[in-house]
Amino acid sequence: MTIKSTSTRSPTASGATMLRRALTLVSGIVLLLVVAWILVVAKYDPAQASAAGDVALVLAPVVAAAAAIERILETTFDLVETRASKAVAFLAQAESWIDYAESEAANAREKLIDVATKLNSGSIPLEPGKLQEHEQLVKGTLKVFEDRLERAEGFLESITLKSPTYRQAKRLASLYISVLLGLLIASIGSVQMLHLLGIFKGETAVAFDVLVTGVVMATGSGPVHSVINILQQGKEALESASGFLQARKSQPRATRQGE
């Protein structure tokens, strides 16, 4: 007798896999189109180098945009994780389990509430002289249903929020959204970090500057502050070296004048 193996993959899971692939493809195309728009299509007026000596002050718009992107991502994923369990299951690739896990958690929660209500209301008859046994029965019964609820909710979290698949998908989605938002903000605002710092001047690589600025915004406020500190230290080192060289050049002249 021949036994034919059947696939355990549900139609819902297969459809969700195709949808994930389609979304990945569309997301990549959208990102490429935005990059192409910045580099080829859009026209930007070159920014003038800021006269401010403090790099943090010069790059304040970049820091503000990076912080705004972080807040947007945090708010978005907080809403998704608390209000849209189906979306979390989609990212965690757990579509075939989410309905079962949610129903188990809901049933366990209802059973616990029902049992606690009955025990506390006194609807269960109590024999005289067995108060201590009754208390133990109440505690034991509640413990059983509390454990059941804890297991059901733990299983639900294990296939969604605590799933390694979901965490990886969340990181990738956060990276994609932050880069896209950074590029859009830099392009719409024509923010040119390298021109503001005086590294590029005039028409030199304006579109490339906007692209770099958008990517820097996407890294978040922490990395942007690190970049600012590095640039500030580098600028101070260059100014110190320049002042030292100028002092060395002017020293022979002063000596000759004294003679």
N, C-alpha and C positions, 0 to 999 in steps of 0.2 A: 504494500500500500504506500502510495506517495503522499507525503504531506507537503502542501504548498504553504510557503511562508507568506504572511501578509504584512503589509507595512503598518507600523504603529503610528505613523504620522497622520494627524487628522487633517481634513480638508481646510479647516480654519487655520491651522498652523502653516500649511503649504501656501495658502493665500496670503497670510501675513508675511511669509518669507519673500514672496514675489513683491509685495508692497514695500518691504524694507529695501530690496534691491532697486526698485524703481525710485524710491525716495533718495537713496544714495546717489544714483545716477543723476537725478534732477538737481540735487544739491551741488554736486560737482560741476554740472553745467552752469548753474547760476553763479557759482563762485568764479568760474573762468570768465563768464560774461562780464562780471563786475570788474575783474582785473583788466580785461581787454578794454572796457570802457574807460578806465582810469588812464591806461597807458597809451591808448590809440585815439579814442574818440573825444574825450573831455578836454577842454582847454582851460588852463589855469593861469592867472596872472602871478608872476613870481613874487613871493613875499620878500619884504625888506628885512635885513638883519636888525635885530633888536639892539638898542643901545644899552639896555640894562645889563649890568655885570653879573647878576645872579641868574644862573641857569634855571633854577627852580621857578623864578618869576617869569622867565622867557617861555618855559614849557608848561606853564600853569594850565593852558587849555588842553594840552595832552593829558595831564594828570586828571583834570576834571572829567574828560571823556572816558578815560580808563576806569575811574571810580564809578561813573554812571553805567558803564557796560557791566561791571561786576554786580551792581545793585539790580540791574535788569535781569541778569542770569539767576541771581539768588531768588528774586521774587517769582520768576517764571517757574523754576523747578520746585519751589515751595508749594505753589498752587497746583502744579501737576502731581506732585507726590501726595498731596492731601485731598485733592478733588478729582483726580483723573487716574484711577487705578488701572483702567484699561490701557492708557497711554504708557504707564510704567511697565505693565506686563508686555506691551508691544516692544519696548526698548529692551526688556529682559528676556525676550523671546520665550515667554511663558503663557502664551494665549490659551493653550489647551488646558492649563491648570488653574487659571485665575478664577474662573466661575466656580470650580469645585472648592478652591481654598476659601473664597469669599463666603460661599454658602455654609461651609463647615464652621467658619468663625461666627457667622450670624446665628446659626443654630445653637452653637455652644453658648453664645451670649444670651440668647433667649431662654435656654434651659436654665442657666445660672440665675437669671432674674426671676424666672418662674418658681424655681425651688426655693430661693431665698425669700420670696414673697409668701409662699405657703408656710415655710417654717416660722417666719416672723409673725405671721397673722394668727398663728395658733390653730389653723384649720386641721392640722394633723393631731389626732386624739392623743392625750397624754395620760398615762396610767399613774395613779397615786403612788408615791414612793419611788418613782423612777425618773426623777428630775435630772440626776447626774447622767444617767444613760441617755436621756433625751438630748442633753447638751452635747454629749459625745457624738450622738447620731447626727445632730445638726452640723457640727464642725466637720465630721467625716464626709457628709454628703456635699457640703459646700466645697470642701477641699477637692473632691472628685471632679466637680464641674468646673472649679477654677483651674485645675490642671488641664482639663479638656480644652477650656477656652485658651489657656496659655499655649498649648500645643498647636491649636488651630491658628492662632495669630502668629506664632513663631513660624509655622509652615508658610503662611501667607507672606511674611516678611522675607523668608529665605528664598522664595521664588521671585521676589520683586525688589524691594529696596536694598536688601542685603545680598542680592545675587551678584557674583562677580561679573556676569554678563551685563547686568544693568549698570553697574558702576563704570565699566569700560565704555558702554554706550553713552552714559551721561558725560563722561570726560570728552569723548569725541564730539558729542552734540554741543557741549559748552564751548569747545575750541572752535568749532565751525561757526556757531552763532556769534561768538566774540569777534572772530576775524571778519565776518561779514558786516557786523555792526561797526567795527573799527574802520573798515574801508569806506563804508557809506558815510560815516561822520566826517572822516578826513576829506573825502571827495566833495561832499556838500558844503563843508565849511572851508575848503581849500586850505587845510592846515598843513603847513610845510615845516616840519621840525628842523631839517638840515639847513634850510634857508634862514629860518629865524636865528639859528645859532651862528650863521655866517660861514658854514662849511661849504655850501653851494651859494653861488651868486648869479644874479641875472636869470637868463633863460636856461641855465644849466640843469638838466634832469629834473624839471619841475614835477612832471608826472611820476617819476620814480620816487621823488621825495614824498609826494602824497601817499604813494603805495607803502613806503617804509613807515611813514607816520601812522597809517591805519593799522599795520601789523603791530607796531609798538603799543598802540592803544589797546589792542586785543590782548596783550599779555597781562593786563591788570595793573592796578595802582602800585602794588609792591615792586614788581620788576621795573616799572617806570621810575619809581623813586631811586632804585638801585642804579639805573642808567644815568639819572640826573646827578647822583653823587659821584659817579665815575667821571662824567663830563665836567663837573665842577672842579674836581681834583685835578683833572688833566688841564683844564683851563688855567687854574691857579699855578700849576707847575710850569706851563708855557710862559705865563706872565712873569713868573719869578726868574726863569731862565733868560727871557728877553731883557728884563731889567738888569740882570747880572752882566749880560753881554754888552749892553749899552754902557754900563758903568766901566767895563774894561776898556771899551773903545775911547771913552772920554778921559780916562785917567792919563794917558801920555800927553794929551793936549794941555791938561792942567799943569802937568810937570814942566812942560816946555815954557808955559807962560810964567811960571814961578822963577825959572832960571833967567 
